[in-house]
Amino acid sequence: MSGGAVEGQFDEFGAIGFRARKGFREHSRENTEILFADLGYKFSDHVENRFYLTLDRLDRDLSGGLTKSGMENAPWQANPLAIPQDWNKHWEYIRLADKLSIRTDEIQFDAGAFWFHRDFENRGLFSPDFHQGIEMFYSDNLGGNLNFVTRHELLGQRNILTIGVSPQVEDEHTQNYANIFGHPGATTGRGEGISINVPFYLEDQFYVAPQLSILVGAQAIFAERRFLDQFVTEAVGNQSHRQDFFGFNPKLGAIYEINGETQAFVNFSRSWQPPSFDNLVEFSEGPDSSAVYTPLQPQHAWIIEIGTRGEYSRIQWELSLYRAWLRDELLELNNALGGDIGATNVRHSIHQGIEASLELELLQGILIRKQGNRAGDRLSFDQTYTLNDFHFDDDPVYSNNRIAGIPIHVYEAQLLYETPIGFYAGPNLQCSLSRYPVDQANTLFTDSYAVLGFRAGFRRTNGFSVFLDCKNLTNQRYASSIDVIADARTEPNPEIFHPGDGRSFYGGVSWSW
């Protein structure tokens, strides 16, 4: 339910939502509540201030992964340990933010600040050889943003200059317990993580001709990761550690605006990402399992991208091709039960692919002709395709294997009939067109699949609306996601496959005024 109003110089908007779900699988119940509100005040036609509030609560039972045969034979079942250990994820979240904006024809300035707090509990796997168990933490995040855009001419030509900085600091307190039938047992780990990120960025878009612009930019980043081990064990000793990181990312690009609706672009840039505490602090395996800090390096890459977007007549499209040469890519590995065993830097890897979408208006005025300003009915066909070719590059262990867990060919399509009075209906399709590996050794694969659906409904801007969404009509059994492992040959029948929902039907009604 949402609503808003404008009263003089004030405007307000609020929305509240609730979701309750029993779930397709055993032990997959979920309850979610969320509230969002913002309050704006307009000082003048060019200056306004806006305050934001977000409250969020989640309580979700986790079914865990299955073996491949278990997923194919009984995808609705939970992992054998999920129910007795009551695997669950629960969080409560509050966020406050404020932003001051100044906008004229030539400049734009935004200054904002935010704070959010999260209480989190994750009840997961606990065994004699893996002590992560129940993880509880609370964190506070403080941050801000200064962003300035000027559109003043340079050398008599159109020019857009953007400068900004967005610092952020997080303080996280974590404690782990043994999972005793879903209840906290003895403490197995405790620590505090302090994370600082300070990115500064600058970009200039200079129009060398009315249709051609050149983009030159740079980003400089400082990051700090500090871990304070408050549960020192004899087996691994004090794991307290601090790392500072510095990154610099240049960018060069060009945009050619063929006309008002169509453009072509090319970009060459560097990316840089420091490790997070999820990468740095992991529970080791074995009888002396405990939290271990593993020093890691930031992952970085040189990226080239070329593409086009636009529309012509009844056709709209977007197409981009990219290739990224990565160094020290951060990859997470999991054991056969889906538990984390740590992250590592991969020396060399390649990410390349295609992202494409195409919308075709096949027919107009099929049963209802266009009359004046009133549109007729239409039949449209929307498609998206993604190619993800991610692989190691002459790795000493994995050679040129594909990076596990990444679907290679993903295709989605929808045929939709719409009328001017708000009725719509049509089938849709979601496909993973080829199998892809679930282990870095590329010895075990998840299969390709195609999921057929159908949508129908009646929607109005004001008044009564209704919808029906039918999913997986053929009751396909497939893996919607997997937990990556290193080598399936050393972990027979790993429980890492997460089944997608079976045949399901969603419906709803709404009233707006």
Residue pairs with C-beta under 8 A, 6 or more apart in sequence:
1 15
1 16
1 17
2 13
2 14
2 15
2 16
3 13
3 14
3 15
4 11
4 12
4 13
4 14
5 11
5 12
9 41
9 42
9 43
10 39
10 40
10 41
10 42
11 39
11 40
11 42
12 37
12 38
12 39
12 40
13 37
13 38
14 35
14 36
14 37
14 38
15 35
15 36
15 37
16 33
16 34
16 35
16 36
17 32
17 33
17 34
17 35
18 31
18 32
18 33
19 30
19 31
19 32
19 33
20 30
20 31
21 28
21 29
21 30
21 31
22 28
22 29
23 29
23 30
23 61
23 63
24 75
24 76
24 499
24 501
24 502
24 504
25 63
25 75
25 76
25 77
25 78
25 499
26 63
26 76
26 77
26 78
26 82
26 83
27 61
27 62
27 63
27 78
27 82
27 83
27 87
28 60
28 61
28 62
28 63
28 78
29 60
29 61
30 58
30 59
30 60
30 61
31 57
31 58
31 59
31 60
32 56
32 57
32 58
32 59
32 60
33 55
33 56
33 57
34 54
34 55
34 56
34 57
35 53
35 54
35 55
35 56
36 52
36 53
36 54
36 55
37 52
37 53
38 50
38 51
38 52
38 53
39 50
39 51
40 48
40 49
40 50
40 51
41 48
41 49
41 50
42 48
43 49
46 102
46 103
46 104
47 100
47 101
47 102
48 100
48 101
49 98
49 99
49 100
49 101
50 98
50 99
50 101
51 96
51 97
51 98
52 95
52 96
52 97
52 98
52 99
52 114
53 94
53 95
53 96
54 93
54 94
54 95
54 116
55 93
55 94
56 91
56 92
56 93
56 94
57 91
57 92
57 93
58 89
58 90
58 91
59 88
59 89
59 90
60 88
60 89
60 90
61 82
61 86
61 87
61 88
62 82
62 87
62 88
62 89
62 123
62 124
63 78
63 79
63 82
63 87
63 498
64 78
64 79
64 81
64 82
64 87
64 125
64 337
64 338
64 495
65 79
65 337
65 338
65 482
65 483
65 494
65 495
65 496
65 497
65 498
66 75
66 77
66 79
66 495
66 497
66 498
66 499
67 493
67 494
67 495
67 497
68 444
68 446
68 493
68 497
69 493
70 77
70 495
70 497
71 477
71 479
71 497
71 499
72 477
75 477
75 499
75 500
75 502
76 499
76 502
79 87
79 337
79 338
79 495
81 87
81 125
81 337
84 181
84 182
85 123
85 124
85 125
85 126
85 179
85 181
85 182
86 123
86 179
86 181
86 182
87 123
87 124
87 125
88 121
88 122
88 123
88 182
89 120
89 121
89 122
89 123
90 120
90 121
90 122
91 118
91 119
91 120
91 121
92 118
92 119
93 116
93 117
93 118
93 119
94 116
94 117
94 118
95 114
95 115
95 116
96 114
96 115
96 116
97 112
97 113
97 114
97 115
98 112
98 113
98 114
99 110
99 111
99 112
99 145
100 110
100 111
100 112
101 108
101 109
101 110
102 108
102 109
102 110
103 109
105 151
106 150
106 151
106 152
107 148
107 149
107 150
107 151
108 147
108 148
108 149
108 150
109 147
109 148
109 149
110 145
110 146
110 147
111 144
111 145
111 146
111 147
112 144
112 145
113 142
113 143
113 144
113 145
114 141
114 142
114 143
114 144
115 140
115 141
115 142
115 143
116 140
116 141
117 138
117 139
117 140
117 141
118 138
118 139
119 137
119 138
120 135
120 136
120 137
120 138
120 139
121 134
121 135
121 136
122 134
122 135
122 136
123 133
123 134
123 179
123 182
124 132
124 133
124 134
124 135
124 179
124 339
125 132
125 133
125 179
125 337
125 338
125 339
126 132
126 133
126 134
126 178
126 179
126 180
127 337
128 287
129 285
129 286
129 287
129 289
130 283
130 285
130 289
130 335
130 337
130 339
131 176
131 178
131 188
131 189
131 283
131 289
131 290
132 176
132 188
132 189
132 283
132 289
132 339
132 340
133 176
133 177
133 178
133 179
133 185
133 188
134 176
134 177
134 178
134 179
134 184
135 174
135 175
135 176
136 174
136 175
136 176
136 177
136 184
137 172
137 173
137 174
137 175
138 172
138 173
139 170
139 171
139 172
139 173
140 170
140 171
141 168
141 169
141 170
142 168
142 169
142 170
143 166
143 167
143 168
143 169
144 166
144 167
144 168
145 164
145 165
145 166
146 164
146 165
146 166
147 162
147 163
147 164
147 166
148 162
148 163
148 164
149 160
149 161
149 162
150 160
150 161
151 158
151 159
151 160
152 159
152 161
153 159
154 206
157 206
157 207
157 208
158 206
158 207
158 210
158 213
159 204
159 205
159 206
159 207
160 204
160 205
161 202
161 203
161 204
161 205
162 201
162 202
162 203
162 204
162 217
163 201
163 202
164 200
164 201
164 202
165 198
165 199
165 200
165 201
166 199
167 196
167 197
167 198
167 199
168 196
168 197
168 198
169 194
169 195
169 196
169 197
170 193
170 194
170 195
170 196
171 192
171 193
171 194
172 192
172 193
172 194
172 195
172 277
173 191
173 192
174 189
174 190
174 191
174 192
174 193
175 187
175 189
175 190
176 187
176 188
176 189
176 190
176 283
176 291
177 184
177 185
177 186
177 187
177 188
178 184
178 185
178 186
178 188
179 185
187 231
188 231
188 283
188 289
188 290
188 291
189 231
189 283
189 290
189 291
190 230
190 231
191 227
191 228
191 229
191 230
191 231
191 239
191 281
191 291
192 227
192 228
192 230
193 225
193 226
193 227
193 228
193 277
193 281
194 224
194 225
194 226
194 227
194 228
195 223
195 224
195 225
195 226
195 276
195 277
196 222
196 223
196 224
197 221
197 222
197 223
197 274
198 221
198 222
198 223
199 219
199 220
199 221
200 219
200 220
200 221
201 217
201 218
201 219
201 220
202 217
202 218
202 219
203 215
203 216
203 217
203 218
203 251
204 215
204 216
204 217
205 213
205 214
205 215
205 255
206 213
206 214
206 216
207 213
208 214
211 256
211 257
211 258
212 254
212 255
212 256
212 257
213 254
213 255
213 257
214 252
214 253
214 254
215 251
215 252
215 253
215 254
215 255
215 267
216 251
216 252
217 250
217 251
217 252
217 269
218 248
218 249
218 250
218 251
219 247
219 248
219 249
219 251
219 272
220 246
220 247
220 248
220 249
221 245
221 246
221 247
221 248
221 249
221 272
221 274
222 244
222 245
222 246
223 244
223 245
223 246
223 247
223 274
223 298
224 242
224 243
224 244
224 245
225 241
225 242
225 243
225 245
225 274
225 275
225 276
225 277
225 280
226 241
226 242
226 243
227 239
227 240
227 241
227 242
227 277
227 280
227 281
227 293
228 240
229 238
229 239
229 240
229 291
229 293
231 290
231 291
232 238
232 239
233 288
233 290
235 288
235 290
236 284
236 288
236 290
236 292
239 281
239 291
239 292
239 293
240 293
241 280
241 293
241 295
243 280
243 295
245 274
245 298
247 272
247 274
247 298
247 300
248 270
248 272
249 269
249 270
249 271
249 272
250 269
250 270
251 267
251 268
251 269
251 270
252 267
252 268
252 269
253 265
253 266
253 267
253 268
253 269
254 265
254 266
255 263
255 264
255 265
256 263
256 264
256 265
257 263
258 264
258 310
259 310
261 310
261 311
261 312
262 308
262 309
262 310
262 311
262 312
263 308
263 309
263 310
264 306
264 307
264 308
265 305
265 306
265 307
265 308
265 309
266 304
266 305
266 306
266 307
267 303
267 304
267 305
267 306
268 302
268 303
268 304
268 305
269 302
269 303
270 300
270 301
270 302
270 303
271 300
271 301
271 303
271 324
272 298
272 299
272 300
273 298
273 299
273 300
273 330
274 298
275 296
275 297
275 298
275 299
275 330
275 343
278 332
278 343
279 294
279 296
279 330
279 332
279 343
280 293
280 294
280 295
280 296
280 343
281 291
281 292
281 293
281 294
282 291
282 292
282 294
282 340
282 341
282 342
282 343
283 289
283 290
283 291
283 292
283 339
283 340
284 290
284 292
284 341
284 342
285 335
285 341
292 342
294 342
294 343
294 344
296 328
296 330
296 343
296 344
296 345
297 328
297 345
298 328
299 326
299 327
299 328
299 329
299 330
299 345
300 326
300 327
300 328
301 324
301 325
301 326
301 327
301 329
301 351
302 324
302 325
303 322
303 323
303 324
303 325
304 322
304 323
305 320
305 321
305 322
306 320
306 321
306 322
307 318
307 319
307 320
307 321
307 355
308 317
308 318
308 319
308 320
309 317
309 318
309 319
310 316
310 317
311 317
314 360
314 361
314 362
314 364
315 358
315 359
315 360
315 361
316 358
316 359
317 356
317 357
317 358
317 359
318 355
318 356
318 357
319 354
319 355
319 356
319 357
320 354
320 355
320 356
321 353
321 354
322 351
322 352
322 353
322 355
323 350
323 351
323 352
324 350
324 351
324 352
325 348
325 350
325 393
326 346
326 348
326 349
326 350
326 351
327 347
327 348
328 345
328 346
328 347
329 345
329 346
329 349
330 343
330 344
330 345
330 346
331 343
331 344
331 346
331 403
331 440
331 484
332 340
332 342
332 343
332 484
333 340
333 341
333 342
333 343
333 344
333 440
333 484
333 485
333 486
334 340
334 341
334 483
334 484
334 485
334 496
335 341
335 485
335 491
336 485
336 491
336 493
336 494
336 495
336 496
337 494
337 495
338 483
338 495
338 496
346 392
346 395
347 395
347 396
348 392
348 393
348 394
348 395
349 390
349 391
349 392
349 393
349 395
349 403
350 389
350 390
350 391
350 392
350 393
351 388
351 389
351 390
352 389
352 390
353 386
353 387
353 388
353 389
353 390
354 385
354 386
354 387
355 385
355 386
356 384
356 385
356 386
357 382
357 383
357 384
357 385
358 382
358 383
358 384
359 380
359 381
359 382
359 383
360 380
360 381
360 382
361 378
361 379
361 380
362 379
362 380
362 381
363 378
363 379
364 370
364 376
364 377
364 378
365 376
365 377
365 378
366 376
366 377
366 378
366 379
366 417
367 377
367 419
368 376
368 377
368 419
368 420
369 376
370 376
374 420
375 420
376 420
377 417
377 418
377 419
377 420
378 417
378 418
379 415
379 416
379 417
379 418
380 415
380 416
380 418
381 413
381 414
381 415
381 416
382 413
382 414
382 416
383 411
383 412
383 413
383 414
384 410
384 411
384 412
384 413
385 409
385 410
385 411
385 412
386 409
386 410
386 411
387 408
387 409
388 406
388 407
388 408
388 410
389 408
390 402
390 403
390 406
391 400
391 401
391 402
391 403
392 398
392 399
392 400
392 401
392 402
392 403
392 440
393 400
394 400
395 401
397 440
398 440
398 441
398 442
401 437
401 440
401 441
401 442
402 408
402 436
402 437
402 442
403 440
404 436
404 437
404 438
404 439
404 440
404 442
404 482
404 484
404 485
405 436
405 437
405 438
405 481
405 482
405 483
405 484
406 436
407 432
407 436
408 432
408 433
408 434
408 436
409 431
409 432
409 433
409 434
410 431
410 432
410 433
411 429
411 430
411 431
411 433
412 428
412 429
412 430
412 431
413 428
413 429
414 426
414 427
414 428
414 429
414 455
415 426
415 427
415 428
416 424
416 425
416 426
416 455
417 424
417 425
417 426
418 424
422 458
422 459
422 460
422 465
423 457
423 458
424 455
424 456
424 457
424 458
424 459
425 454
425 455
425 456
425 457
426 454
426 455
426 456
427 452
427 453
427 454
427 455
428 452
428 453
428 454
428 455
429 450
429 451
429 452
429 453
430 450
430 451
430 453
431 448
431 449
431 450
431 451
432 448
432 449
432 478
433 448
434 448
435 445
435 446
435 447
435 448
436 445
436 446
437 443
437 444
437 445
438 444
438 445
438 446
438 482
438 483
438 484
438 485
438 488
438 494
438 496
438 497
439 484
439 485
439 486
439 487
439 488
439 494
440 484
440 485
440 486
440 487
441 486
441 487
441 488
441 489
443 487
443 488
443 489
444 488
444 494
446 478
446 479
446 482
446 497
447 478
447 479
449 476
449 478
449 479
449 500
450 476
451 471
451 472
451 474
451 476
451 478
451 500
452 472
452 473
452 474
452 476
453 469
453 470
453 471
453 472
453 473
454 469
454 470
454 473
455 467
455 468
455 469
455 470
456 467
456 468
457 465
457 466
457 467
457 468
458 464
458 465
458 466
458 467
459 465
459 467
460 512
461 512
462 512
462 513
463 511
463 512
463 513
464 509
464 510
464 511
465 509
465 510
465 511
465 512
466 507
466 508
466 509
466 510
467 506
467 507
467 508
468 505
468 506
468 507
469 505
469 506
469 507
470 504
470 505
470 506
471 501
471 503
471 504
471 505
471 506
472 500
472 501
472 502
472 503
472 504
473 503
474 503
475 502
475 503
476 500
477 499
477 502
478 499
478 500
479 497
479 498
479 499
479 500
480 498
480 499
480 500
480 501
481 498
482 496
482 497
482 498
483 496
483 498
484 496
485 491
485 494
485 496
488 494
